Amino acid sequence: MSIPAIRIAALTKRYGALQALAGVDLEIHQGEFFGLLGPNGAGKTTLISALAGLVRPDGGTLEVMGYDVVSAYRKARRALGVVPQELVFDPFFSVRELLRIQSGYFGIRGNDDWIDEILASLDLTAKAGVNMRALSGGMKRRVLVAQALVHRPPVIVLDEPTAGVDVELRQGLWAFVRKLNRDGHTIVLTTHYLEEAETLCGRIAMLKAGRVVALDSTANLLQRFATHSLRVRLERPQAGVELGGVADGEGWVAFGFDAYAEVEALLARLREAAAGVHEIRLGEPDLERVFVEVMQRA
Ligand SMILES: Nc1ncnc2c1ncn2[C@@H]1O[C@H](COP(=O)(O)OP(=O)(O)OP(=O)(O)O)[C@@H](O)[C@H]1O
């Protein structure tokens, strides 16, 4: 078994009376595309800040690629690229200057070939000489991504990278992040767009009030918590209700089921009951429903 990309054990952090992280254990493997989800205030940003060494935990340990974030700070930091949530820049530097400065921060000189490659991948080549203050919000967001990559970190953490970003840029960004993942980078993503998490992440942890309340593969989460639904429009909705369905008063009756095999049996029973099926719709479980259910149960 290789070293985990990220290993977090018994992590706690308190801000005054508020327990922001209440004992988090989490292991993220190399090469994973991992989602960290949770409602506002769940502790996602605090956890990421602790990983980057920006917040000192009260207890517990954090490692990036086997390096302890406190005792081997420089090595751990070098293994990590963080795309922060907030857009904060010095407005007087150009994009290229900013990326050179960031390279210098990691002790890297002569990084221009790699910088050019990142700029091209993020469609920023034409903006290399432009001052940060003259960029649009979406371009600034891309520069944040570039900044996180200058030192070629194996582990990349993105804290809500698509908040307030238009559809086109979002898709471009995801294509790029997916490529980084295919090239072997471990990706950790926090987002409030559950649809994005569902399509991108192989495994997901859900946080609530500083605790991990669900941790599993995306497929298992979808299976475990949400059932499929079958909605049928019936001539006699009452016949459907008698078979355990829920009527909406407009002719539609909904049934929950766990496996597709159950659908055949259900349709046969509707036929026997002469319910008169006019239309059929299947609903897939989605992460939004899982999320709501997990948060309610936790
Ligand atoms: N510097 C700080 N001082 C005091 N309280 C803080 C500080 N930073 C975060 N908190 C509190 O800790 C809790 C966790 O915040 P955090 O930003 O980690 O949540 P989050 O899951 O990232 O939320 P969001 O989805 O809104 O970004 C919140 O209640 C927040 O108010």
The ligand as a MOL file (V3000), in Angstrom:
LIG
                    3D

  0  0  0     0  0            999 V3000
M  V30 BEGIN CTAB
M  V30 COUNTS 31 33 0 0 0
M  V30 BEGIN ATOM
M  V30 1 N -10.8220 32.6310 12.2280 0
M  V30 2 C -11.9650 32.2180 12.7750 0
M  V30 3 N -12.3650 32.7110 13.9760 0
M  V30 4 C -13.5110 32.2850 14.5440 0
M  V30 5 N -14.3440 31.3690 13.9990 0
M  V30 6 C -14.0000 30.8570 12.8250 0
M  V30 7 C -12.8050 31.2490 12.1420 0
M  V30 8 N -12.7370 30.5620 10.9750 0
M  V30 9 C -13.8470 29.7780 10.9230 0
M  V30 10 N -14.6000 29.9540 12.0390 0
M  V30 11 C -15.8510 29.2340 12.3400 0
M  V30 12 O -15.5990 27.8430 12.2650 0
M  V30 13 C -16.6970 27.1510 11.6620 0
M  V30 14 C -16.2170 26.3820 10.4530 0
M  V30 15 O -15.9180 27.3170 9.4140 0
M  V30 16 P -15.3520 26.8960 7.9930 0
M  V30 17 O -15.0440 28.1430 7.2430 0
M  V30 18 O -14.2740 25.9090 8.1660 0
M  V30 19 O -16.6310 26.1920 7.3680 0
M  V30 20 P -16.8840 25.7280 5.8470 0
M  V30 21 O -17.3720 24.3260 5.9420 0
M  V30 22 O -15.6980 25.9950 5.0380 0
M  V30 23 O -18.0760 26.6640 5.4270 0
M  V30 24 P -18.4430 27.3200 3.9690 0
M  V30 25 O -19.1370 26.2420 3.2040 0
M  V30 26 O -19.3840 28.4060 4.3540 0
M  V30 27 O -17.1810 27.8000 3.3540 0
M  V30 28 C -17.7390 28.2080 11.3340 0
M  V30 29 O -18.6980 28.2240 12.3760 0
M  V30 30 C -16.9450 29.5020 11.3120 0
M  V30 31 O -17.7420 30.5850 11.6930 0
M  V30 END ATOM
M  V30 BEGIN BOND
M  V30 1 1 1 2
M  V30 2 1 2 3
M  V30 3 2 2 7
M  V30 4 2 3 4
M  V30 5 1 4 5
M  V30 6 2 5 6
M  V30 7 1 6 7
M  V30 8 1 6 10
M  V30 9 1 7 8
M  V30 10 2 8 9
M  V30 11 1 9 10
M  V30 12 1 10 11
M  V30 13 1 11 12
M  V30 14 1 11 30
M  V30 15 1 12 13
M  V30 16 1 13 14
M  V30 17 1 13 28
M  V30 18 1 14 15
M  V30 19 1 15 16
M  V30 20 2 16 17
M  V30 21 1 16 18
M  V30 22 1 16 19
M  V30 23 1 19 20
M  V30 24 2 20 21
M  V30 25 1 20 22
M  V30 26 1 20 23
M  V30 27 1 23 24
M  V30 28 2 24 25
M  V30 29 1 24 26
M  V30 30 1 24 27
M  V30 31 1 28 29
M  V30 32 1 28 30
M  V30 33 1 30 31
M  V30 END BOND
M  V30 END CTAB
M  END
